[in-house]
Amino acid sequence: MFILGVILSAISIFIIYKRLTFIVFGKKARGTIIGYGNSVKSYMGVEVYPYKVKYKNDDKEYIAYSLENISVAYGNIANRNLKREVTIYFKKDNPELVTIKELNGTLIIGIFLLILGALGIIL
């Protein structure tokens, strides 16, 4: 149980670190969710799509993929949050990857895994 707790804690720290570095060290912009990226399929009948976001910075227009994603069952078409105006954070050195302020699923998963990891280490 200890090893599983350490692994879950390490994964959660990476997830939280990745999102918070975008928020703390990144630049803020307004963007629009225009679609989804390529899907990742799981063994349990679920497909996961990253959000595709369009935003402007320094008079240049970028299309980027977000850390946040949408999960749907096989065969279903993802259509949630399309054409939604969002606040995004990005880094100047990698403008093709962003995090969306309004969607906190990544942060919630990171905190949940940290709690599970801490319980695994303690117990």
C-alpha positions in Angstrom: 0.0 0.0 0.0 2.9 2.3 0.7 4.3 2.0 -2.8 0.9 2.7 -4.4 0.6 5.7 -2.1 3.9 7.1 -3.3 3.1 6.5 -6.9 -0.3 8.3 -6.6 1.3 11.1 -4.7 3.9 11.6 -7.4 1.3 11.6 -10.2 -0.9 14.1 -8.3 2.0 16.4 -7.6 2.9 16.4 -11.3 -0.7 17.2 -12.3 -1.1 20.0 -9.8 2.4 21.4 -10.7 1.7 21.4 -14.4 -1.6 23.4 -14.0 -0.3 25.8 -11.4 2.9 26.7 -13.4 0.6 27.8 -16.3 -1.5 29.9 -13.9 1.4 31.4 -11.9 4.1 31.9 -14.6 1.9 32.0 -17.8 0.1 34.8 -19.5 -3.6 35.3 -19.4 -5.8 35.7 -22.5 -9.4 35.3 -23.7 -10.2 32.4 -26.0 -13.0 30.4 -27.5 -13.4 26.6 -27.5 -13.6 25.7 -31.1 -13.5 21.9 -31.0 -11.6 18.9 -29.8 -8.3 17.2 -30.5 -7.6 13.6 -31.3 -9.2 11.1 -29.0 -7.5 8.7 -26.6 -9.5 5.5 -26.1 -9.5 3.5 -22.9 -10.3 -0.1 -22.3 -13.5 0.7 -20.5 -15.5 2.2 -23.4 -14.5 5.8 -22.8 -12.9 8.2 -25.2 -11.1 11.4 -24.0 -10.8 14.5 -26.2 -8.6 17.5 -25.3 -10.3 20.9 -25.9 -9.0 22.9 -28.9 -8.9 26.6 -28.0 -8.5 29.6 -30.3 -7.0 32.8 -28.9 -5.2 35.9 -29.8 -1.9 37.2 -28.3 0.3 40.1 -29.7 -1.9 40.3 -32.8 -1.3 36.7 -33.7 -4.0 34.0 -33.6 -3.2 30.6 -32.1 -5.0 27.3 -32.0 -3.9 25.4 -28.9 -4.8 22.2 -27.1 -5.7 22.4 -23.4 -4.7 20.3 -20.4 -8.4 19.8 -19.6 -10.5 17.4 -21.6 -13.9 15.9 -22.1 -14.8 12.2 -21.7 -17.6 10.5 -23.6 -18.6 6.9 -24.2 -17.6 5.1 -27.5 -19.7 6.1 -30.4 -21.0 9.4 -28.8 -20.1 12.7 -30.2 -18.6 15.3 -27.8 -20.4 18.6 -28.0 -20.1 20.1 -24.5 -18.6 23.6 -24.1 -18.3 24.4 -27.9 -18.2 28.1 -28.8 -17.7 28.9 -25.1 -15.7 32.0 -24.2 -13.0 31.0 -21.7 -10.0 32.5 -19.9 -6.8 30.6 -20.7 -3.3 30.7 -19.4 -0.3 29.9 -21.7 3.4 30.1 -21.7 5.3 32.3 -24.2 7.7 29.5 -25.1 4.9 27.0 -25.8 1.7 28.8 -27.0 0.2 25.6 -28.4 -0.6 24.2 -24.9 -2.9 26.0 -22.5 -5.0 25.5 -19.4 -8.5 26.7 -19.0 -9.3 28.7 -15.9 -13.1 27.8 -15.8 -12.6 24.1 -16.1 -11.1 22.7 -12.9 -11.3 19.0 -13.5 -7.6 18.5 -13.8 -7.0 20.3 -10.4 -9.8 18.3 -8.7 -8.3 15.0 -10.0 -4.8 16.0 -8.8 -6.1 16.9 -5.3 -8.1 13.6 -5.2 -5.1 11.5 -6.1 -3.0 13.4 -3.6 -5.5 12.5 -0.8 -5.5 8.9 -1.9 -1.7 8.8 -2.1 -1.4 10.3 1.4 -3.9 7.8 2.8 -1.9 5.0 1.1 1.3 6.2 2.7 -0.2 6.7 6.2 -2.1 3.4 6.2 
